[in-house]
Amino acid sequence: MARAREATNERSDADAPRPGGRPRDAALDEAIILATRERLARDGYSRMTIGDIANDAKVSRPTLYRRWSNKFDLVVDALDYGFRKQRDMYTIDLSQLEPQEALVEAIGRLDPAYFNPDAMVLMGNFAGEAIRTPELLEILRKHAVEPRVTLVENVLSQLAERGAVRDDVDKHTIATMCFGSYFGAFYRGESKEEIPEAVVAVLWPAISKRATRRSRRTTSPARRTD
């Protein structure tokens, strides 16, 4: 019995958080996060339970509660995990690309499903909770929407500094429209693979400095010859 108690205590110590609340076992922490993300996409926030997540991750409820005090905090970390993993997938330095190529790459990173194929369903589940749990929508904005659209806004600012894009372009509106194009394709049942190139092909004539100069030359009054 003494040995059994010692073994139990050792497992409890291994599961206990580090000073400051960080868990000792990063792999176990990730297993819980992944189970949470799967449950969110499948069941939604309201139907998802801590017990379900613990069973899916093959951990005990006390183990889970030592890391997160409630379901809401767990979901916040699950959303943040997704965007951090997406950032880890970025292998191209946008500052080294030609202007149009940089914008194409930035718009490609707007894709909610860039890392998680179930992202559209997950976002829809969160939107469906807006009345019952409005704070979830705010968490979605903070952890899944704003980082993506801010990236596009920043790239547009950098392109303006490089002299490729007009200084007066409405970066907020452009980023919002580009983000919305993925949802439009999803609800219309269309492929999203060509969205970045197609969107830039439409936008570039309107925002490019060179295109503006050419337009001014074309529309300038003709010189009098008499």
Solvent accessible surface area in square Angstrom, and as a share of the most:
residue,aa,sasa,rsa
1,M,177,0.79
2,A,55,0.43
3,R,208,0.76
4,A,59,0.46
5,R,139,0.51
6,E,102,0.46
7,A,38,0.29
8,T,66,0.38
9,N,88,0.45
10,E,119,0.53
11,R,151,0.55
12,S,44,0.28
13,D,91,0.47
14,A,53,0.41
15,D,26,0.13
16,A,31,0.24
17,P,48,0.30
18,R,106,0.39
19,P,129,0.81
20,G,85,0.82
21,G,47,0.46
22,R,167,0.61
23,P,32,0.20
24,R,126,0.46
25,D,59,0.30
26,A,79,0.61
27,A,74,0.57
28,L,38,0.19
29,D,32,0.17
30,E,63,0.28
31,A,37,0.29
32,I,0,0.00
33,I,7,0.04
34,L,74,0.37
35,A,7,0.05
36,T,0,0.00
37,R,24,0.09
38,E,105,0.47
39,R,42,0.15
40,L,1,0.00
41,A,15,0.12
42,R,139,0.51
43,D,26,0.13
44,G,7,0.07
45,Y,25,0.09
46,S,56,0.36
47,R,175,0.64
48,M,1,0.01
49,T,66,0.38
50,I,14,0.07
51,G,15,0.15
52,D,40,0.21
53,I,0,0.00
54,A,3,0.02
55,N,112,0.58
56,D,52,0.27
57,A,14,0.11
58,K,180,0.76
59,V,23,0.13
60,S,56,0.36
61,R,120,0.44
62,P,78,0.49
63,T,7,0.04
64,L,0,0.00
65,Y,91,0.35
66,R,85,0.31
67,R,26,0.09
68,W,18,0.06
69,S,82,0.53
70,N,65,0.33
71,K,43,0.18
72,F,53,0.22
73,D,56,0.29
74,L,0,0.00
75,V,0,0.00
76,V,29,0.17
77,D,58,0.30
78,A,0,0.00
79,L,11,0.06
80,D,46,0.24
81,Y,17,0.07
82,G,5,0.04
83,F,15,0.06
84,R,104,0.38
85,K,64,0.27
86,Q,0,0.00
87,R,116,0.42
88,D,108,0.56
89,M,90,0.40
90,Y,48,0.18
91,T,127,0.74
92,I,80,0.41
93,D,81,0.42
94,L,17,0.09
95,S,65,0.42
96,Q,143,0.63
97,L,40,0.20
98,E,115,0.52
99,P,29,0.18
100,Q,83,0.37
101,E,92,0.41
102,A,1,0.01
103,L,0,0.00
104,V,33,0.19
105,E,39,0.17
106,A,0,0.00
107,I,0,0.00
108,G,17,0.16
109,R,11,0.04
110,L,0,0.00
111,D,10,0.05
112,P,2,0.01
113,A,19,0.15
114,Y,64,0.24
115,F,64,0.27
116,N,24,0.12
117,P,117,0.73
118,D,74,0.38
119,A,10,0.07
120,M,17,0.08
121,V,75,0.43
122,L,7,0.03
123,M,14,0.06
124,G,36,0.35
125,N,41,0.21
126,F,1,0.00
127,A,56,0.43
128,G,52,0.50
129,E,8,0.03
130,A,32,0.25
131,I,166,0.84
132,R,163,0.60
133,T,21,0.12
134,P,80,0.50
135,E,85,0.38
136,L,0,0.00
137,L,43,0.21
138,E,95,0.42
139,I,25,0.13
140,L,11,0.05
141,R,109,0.40
142,K,131,0.56
143,H,27,0.12
144,A,9,0.07
145,V,29,0.16
146,E,87,0.39
147,P,40,0.25
148,R,15,0.06
149,V,12,0.07
150,T,54,0.31
151,L,39,0.19
152,V,0,0.00
153,E,42,0.19
154,N,72,0.37
155,V,4,0.02
156,L,0,0.00
157,S,40,0.26
158,Q,84,0.37
159,L,2,0.01
160,A,14,0.11
161,E,148,0.67
162,R,113,0.41
163,G,31,0.29
164,A,14,0.11
165,V,0,0.00
166,R,67,0.24
167,D,99,0.52
168,D,105,0.54
169,V,12,0.07
170,D,82,0.43
171,K,49,0.21
172,H,123,0.55
173,T,57,0.33
174,I,13,0.07
175,A,0,0.00
176,T,73,0.42
177,M,117,0.52
178,C,1,0.01
179,F,20,0.08
180,G,34,0.33
181,S,32,0.21
182,Y,4,0.01
183,F,49,0.21
184,G,33,0.32
185,A,8,0.06
186,F,95,0.40
187,Y,162,0.62
188,R,185,0.68
189,G,71,0.69
190,E,94,0.42
191,S,82,0.53
192,K,67,0.28
193,E,128,0.58
194,E,132,0.59
195,I,17,0.08
196,P,13,0.08
197,E,98,0.44
198,A,54,0.42
199,V,29,0.16
200,V,4,0.02
201,A,67,0.52
202,V,119,0.68
203,L,22,0.11
204,W,34,0.12
205,P,87,0.55
206,A,62,0.48
207,I,7,0.04
208,S,3,0.02
209,K,53,0.22
210,R,167,0.61
211,A,14,0.11
212,T,32,0.19
213,R,126,0.46
214,R,132,0.48
215,S,60,0.39
216,R,168,0.61
217,R,159,0.58
218,T,114,0.66
219,T,104,0.60
220,S,65,0.42
221,P,127,0.80
222,A,98,0.76
223,R,225,0.82
224,R,202,0.74
225,T,137,0.80
226,D,144,0.75
